[in-house]
Amino acid sequence: MFDRLPPLQTLRAFEATGRLLSMTLAAEELHVTHGAVSRHIKNLETHLGVALFQRLTRRIVLTEAGAAFLLDVSRTLGDLTKAAERLRAHDSVTRLKINASVSFANKWLAPRLHRFKALHPELDIHLDVTDAHVDLNEGEADVAIRYGSGRYPRVLAERILEETVTPVCSPAYRAKMDGLSSVERIVDCTLLHEDRMLANWEQWFALAGIRGARSDRGPAYSHGSLAIEAAMRGEGIALGRSVIVADDIAAGRLVAPFPQYALQAERGHDLIYRIGSKDDPKVCALRDWLAEEIRVFLRGTD
């Protein structure tokens, strides 16, 4: 049955031409050439075996068959457009795409996201994990949680979590290093680095009063979570960002031997969304849930 339907592009060309009574105006509306519209009309007439337009010297007019067919085509295309809009509207209401950086998603957000899903079963939640820039204004995500300065072009941002930085290692590594009973013992450790982290070992050494020791030795990793994984395997000691390491410390996978020396991180975690989306129900739901989760999280790390 459906194999006898005319191609959709011929119907669109016919509807525009019949409504405007001009192939030139139809071509402009459809963003195609006059020749393309003319070919679509001829193909449709051949497919149907009937003339739809009468070509006069300076204009075209619908034939009786063309006028009747235009009513049917206009109604059908209108119904298809409305159906597509309903589907798009439903998807935009129920789908929530969250973009988050690799370390934050892996170490903090993903282990907690099931609670948000349980609280809002009506939402179709998608977590997109990347450190690459995403353009919210192009629809690449509905919201993003980024580790940054708080200033981002053409979007709105709210700071949701600040961080501090302090050394962390596995319990076995601390025991191997004779318990790390003093900060001076850290100069004998293998230092693990997170690339591009400004709150680095040099700054921490200065905070702890360690002088004359090399702070740039040891392996470096592109993501903080990788440095933390290496620390948990007992490969050395890393500067752990407080949000990223909290769950591992609570579970006993990591220890913080010198919590009294906590360096303020240069960046924080920001919730980012499009201008005009502040009162979007999906954004509000995520913001409220994050606020409660963070309140509980901070209470547990005090």
N, C-alpha and C positions, 0 to 999 in steps of 0.2 A: 504493500500500500504506500509506504513512505518513499519508496524508490521512484514514484511518479511525481513527487513534489518538485517544483521548480527550485533551482539554487537560491539560497537566501539573498545573496548579493543582487540577484536580478529583481527580487521582490522589493528590496530596499531602494534600488534605483527607480523602479516603477512607481513606488509610493511617493517618493520625493518629486519625481517628474510630474506625476499626475496631480499632486497637491499644488505644486508651484507653476505647472503648465510651462515649464522651461527646463531644458536639459542643462543649460548653462548654470542656472541657479541651483539645480539639483546637484551638479558636479561640485559647486562651491560648498554646498552644505555637507556633502559626503566626503569632501577633501580628495576627490579624484578628478581625472580629466573629463572634458566633454566627450571625447571619443570613447572612454570607458563606459560612461552612462549610455551612450548610443548603442554600444555593443551589447550591454546587458539587456536593454529594451528589445533589441532584435532577437537575442537568444531566447528571451522570455516569450516573445510572440511566436517564434519557431516552435518552442516547447509546447505552447498551448494550441498552436494551429489557428490563431485568430489575431487580427489586427487590434491593437489596443489604442493606438493614436492615429489620427489623420494628420498627415504632414501638409501644411499649407505653406504659402510663400514665405511668410515672416513669423509664423507661429505654429504651434501644434495644439490640437484639441483632442479630447478623449472621444473614442467611439462609444456607441451605446454599450457594447460589451466591456470596454475599458472602464467606463464609469461605474458599472455594476461591480466589476472585479476590484476596483479601487476601494470601494466600501468594505469588501471582505478582507482585503489585504491590510488596510489601515486598522481595522478592528483586531485582526490577528496579531499584527506587529505590536499594537498597543497592549494587548493581553500578555504577550511574551515579555515586553518591557516591564510591565507591572509585576509579573511573576519574578523576574530577575531582581528587581528592586526589593521585593519582599525577602528574597533569599539573602541579598546583600545586607539588608537591614538586620535580619535575624542573626547573621554571622557577626556583624559588627557589635551587636548587643551582647552576645554570649561568648565570643572569643576574646581572650586576654593574652596577648603575647608580651612576655616579660623578657627583656634583655638584661644580662648581668655579666660582669667580668668573671674570668675563669676561677680565680682564687675565691672570691666572695661566693659565687654560686656553689662551688664544690665544698667549701668548708662551712658555710653558714646558711645560705638560702635553701639549697636543695634538701638538706636534712629536715628542714622545718616546713617546707612547702605543702606537705600532705595535710597539715592542719588548716591551711588556707583553703585547700580543695574541699576538705570536709565541711568547712564553714560556709562555702559558697559552691554547692554542687551544681548550681545553674550555670556556672562559668566553665567554658572550655579553655583550660589554662595551658599555654605553651611556654616553656622555658628555653630561651635561646642564649647560649653561652659563648661569648667571644670577647676578646679585648679590643677588637677592631671597632672603629667608629660605625655607629648605625644612625641612619637618618630617620628620626621619628616623623618628620614632616612628609617623608615619602612613604610612610606606612610600613617601614621595616620592623617596627615594634610599636606597641601601645605605650609602654613605659620602659625606662631603663634605670638600672641601679649601677652607678659608675663610681669608681674610686678616683677622685679628682679634686680640683680646686674650688668647685662650687660655681664656676662661671662657664657657661656653655652657650654658643650662639643659637638664637632663634627658638629657644625652648625655655621652660620654667624649671627651676631646680630647688629642692628642699634638702638641707643637710639632715640626715637621719642618724648618722653614727660618726662620732669622732674615734680616733684610735691613738694608742700609745704603742711603743715598741720596746721590747725587753728580750734578753737572751733566753732561748729554750733549747732543751735537748732531751734525749730519752733518759729514763731512770738508769738504764744500764751504762750509758755513756758518762753520766755524772759519777756513778760508782767507779768506772774505769779511771776517771780523772781524780780519784781520791776524794770524792764528795764535793769538789769545787768549794772548799771551805772559805775561800777568800776571792775577791774579784781579781787579784793578781794572777791566780791560777789560770785565768781565761787566756792568757798569752800562750799557754802550752796547748790550747785546743785547736782543732781544725775549724776555721771559721767558714760558715756557709753564707753565701750572699744572694740577695735578690737584685737582679739587674734593675737599674734606673730608680732604685729606692733612695730618696734623698736622706731619709733618717737612717744613716748607715753605721757601719762599725766605727769609722773614724769619729763620728759625732758621739756614739755611745761611749767609746774609750774616754773622750774628753769629759763627758758627764760623770763617769765613774772614777775619774782622776787617774787613769792609767796613762803614763807618759813613756815615750820612747819605743813603743811596740808597733810593729807593722800591722795595719788594719786591713790591707788589701790582699792578704794571702788567702788561699783557699778557693774552692770551686764556686762558680756563680750560676744562677738559674734564671730563666726568663720569667718565671712566675713564682710568686711567694709560696704558693702551695707546694711547688716542687722542692723548694728549699726546706720546707717543713717536713715533707715526706722523707727527705734525706736525713733530717735530724731524728725522726722517729726510728729510722733504720739504724741509728747509732753511728752515723758517718761524721758527726761533728756537732757544732752548736750554731744555731741560726738566730737571727734577730726576728722574733715572731711578732707580727702585728696582732694586737690584742683581740680583735674580732675574729681573726682567722684561727688563732690557736686556742681559744677559750674552751671549746668542746674537747679538744685533745688533752688539755690540762685537766679538765674535770674528770675525764675517763682514765687518767693515769698514764696515757701514752706519751705525754710530755711533762717535763717539770720546768719551772722557772726559777733557777737558782738565785737570782738577784732581783727580785721584784721591786726592791726599793729604788732601783735605778731604771726608771721608765722614761723613755724619750718620747716627747710629743711627735706624732707623725705629721708629716708636712701636708698630707691630704686627708680626706675623709670620704665617707660613703654618702652619695647624693641620690635622691629619687628624682628622676627627670621625666617630664611629660610635655606634650605639645601645648603651646599657648592656646587657651580656650578649653582645655581638657581638665582644668582643676576640679570642676564640679561633675565631671563624668562619673556616673555611678560605679563603673569598674575601677577607675582610678581612686575614688573615695574608699571603696572596699579594700583595695590593696594598701592604701595609705593607713587606714585605721588598723588593719591587721598588723602591718609592720610596726606601728607605734606600740601596740600591745606586746608583740613578740620582743621588741627591743627593750621595753620596760622590764619584762620578765628576765631577759638576758642580762641586762645591766644589774638587776637586783642579785642575780646569781653569781656575778663576778665581783661584787663588792667585797 
